Amino acid sequence: MTQDEEFRTQVEGIDLTIAAETRRILVEWLGVDPATEQERIDREALRLQQLTEDAAQQFEQANPTVPDATYQEAVQAKETAWRAAREMVLENELYPQVTPEIREDWEQFETFLDQQIEQRWEAARIAQDPDRWRTRNVRPNPTAVRVVERVWMDRPGWFRTLAKSLIAQRIEDNQPVPATSRDRLADELTELIEDEMRRNPPEDPDLPF
């Protein structure tokens, strides 16, 4: 087995939680690009895996199973040791990499994005762009959610997402909304939504995004 093959085998054996959390922290918080730095992510996950294995072994030695323990009890003891070790390693080695400064920068950036989105929603509302619902450029509205749940609950996810935007837009523009699925207006709006889905078909209509 070559060194690369051995490395890939080790990576494939990494605990799924360790792998997922390592990727999340490095990509979402530390800005690591998985397209060009996947090996960095893998090596960090492998480091945490090895630390967890060592810690789990120490936990097991410190808390040995009783001599007459059943096989199931022995397995549970190993699982408990692994979970405790994994939690300790992630808390001590991975999560502290997100420093208070990094967290503050992200919070400021998210606040900026929220402000930009709010300004875009407000500009579209003032302009009363009749098609803004098609791109979901409408401020979310809890009343719209309730209308869609009442009128189109049996429709697929993407249909309901568009419907929520359309109803929210009509509320903003002081236009009527359907009261029930039997409302004639519901049929008219259904045609609008289905037309948009034909124009821009989603990859999976059952998903809401």
N, C-alpha and C positions, 0 to 999 in steps of 0.2 A: 504494500500500500504506500503510495506516495505521500509526501507531507501535506499536499493540498487535499488529497482524498481523506486523510486522517482528520484534518481540520474540519472538513465538511461533515464527516461522520459525527464528530464531537458536537458540532453546531446542531445537527438534526436531533441529537439527544437532549437538547436543553429543555428544561421545564417550560411548559407553554406560558405560564404566568410570568416567569422571569423574562422570557423572550418578548412577550407582549409589552410588559412594563418598560423594559430597556428601550425598545423601539419607540414607545410613546414619549418617554422622557427626552431621549436624544433627538427625536425628530420634531416633536411639538414644542418642546421647551428650549432645547439647546441649538436648534436650527441645523441639525445634521441632515444632509441630503441623502436619502437612501439610494438614489439613482447612481451616485458616485462614491458614497462612503458606506456601503452595506457591510463591507468587511469590518469597519470600525464598530458598527453596531453589533455584529456577530461576536467580535472579540470581547467587547464589554459584557455581553450576555454570557459568554463562556466563562469570563472571569467571575461573574456573580454566581454562575452555576457551580463552579469549583469551590468557591467560598461557602456556598450553601451545603454542598456535600460534606465539607469538613466540619461545619457547624452542626449539621444533623448527626454526624458520627459522634461528636462530643456530647450532644444532647442524649443520645442513646446510651453512651457510656455512663453519663451522670444519672440516668434514670433507667436502669436495666429492667427488663421484664421479669416477672416472678418465674421461678423454675417450672411451675405447673400451668403456665399460661397456655391458652389454646392458640391454634394457628391464627384465628381471626383476631384475637387480642394482640398477638405479636405484630400482625400487619397493621392494626390500628395504631399501635405504639410507634411504628416506623413512620406512618403517615403524619401522626401528631408531631414527631420530632422534625420531619421535613418541613411542615407548615410553619413551625416555630422558627426554624433556622432560616427559611426563606424570608419570612417577615422581618427578622432581625437584620439580615443582609441587605434587603431592599431599603429598610429604614436607615441603616448606617452607611451604606455605600452608594446607593443610587439616588435616592430622593434629595440628599444634601447637595447634589450637583446643581439643583435648581436653587441658586442663592437668592437671598432677599432682593438683591439688586435686579436679578433676572426677572423675578416675579413682579417687582414693581414696574419694570419696563413693559412687561406683557400687559399688565393691568392698564397702564397708560395707553398702550397701543389699542387695546380692546375698547377703551373709552372713546378714543379717537374714531375708531371704526363705527361704533354705535352712533356717534354724533353725525358722521358722514351719512350713514343710512337714514337717520332721522331727517336730516336736511333733504335728502333725495326724496323721501316719502312726502315731506311737506311741499316741496316744489312741484311734485307730480299732482298732489291734491289741489294746490292752488291753480295749476294749469288745467285741471280737470281732463287730463289725457284719457280718452275713452278706452284706450287699449292697455293701460298700465297693469291691469290684472293679468294680462297674458304673460308678463315677465315677473309677476308677483311683486311689482314695485308699489305695494300698498301696505300701509301700516296694519299689522294684525289686529283683529277686532274680535273680542270674545262673543259678541252677539252674532257675528258672522259664523263662528264655529257652531253655535247652537242651531242656527238656521240650517246649516249644511247637515248637521247630525239629524235634524228632523226631516229634511226634504230628500237628502241623497245618501242616507246611511248605507244603502246596499250597493253603492257605486265603488269602483276600485280606488286605491289610495291616491293616484295622481289626479283623477277626476275630482276627488274631494279637495285636494290641495288647490286646484284651479278654482273650484267653486267657492272656497273660502275667500280667495283673493277677489273674485268677481263680486261676491256679496258685500265684502268689506268696502269695495270701491263704490258700490251702489249706495251703501249707507253714508259714506263720505259725501257723495254727490246728491244726497237727499232724493234718491230714486227708490221706488217701491221694491220690496223683496217678497218672495213667495212665502206663504204661511204654512202650506203643506205640500206634499208631493202631488196632490190633485189640483193644485193651483195652476191655472193656465199659464201664468208667468213662469212657473217651474219648467214647463215644456219649452218655452222660448229660450230660457237660459241654458237648458240642457243642450239645445242645438248649438248655441254659441260655444259651450265648453267642448262638445264633441268635435266641432269644426276646428278648434285650436289643437286638439289632440291629433286630428288628421294632418294638420299643417306641420306640427312639430311632435311627432310620435315619441313617447318616452321609451327608454330601453326596456323598462318593466312597468306596465301600467298599474300593477298592484302595489308598487312602492310609492310612498307619498313624496318622494324627492327625486 
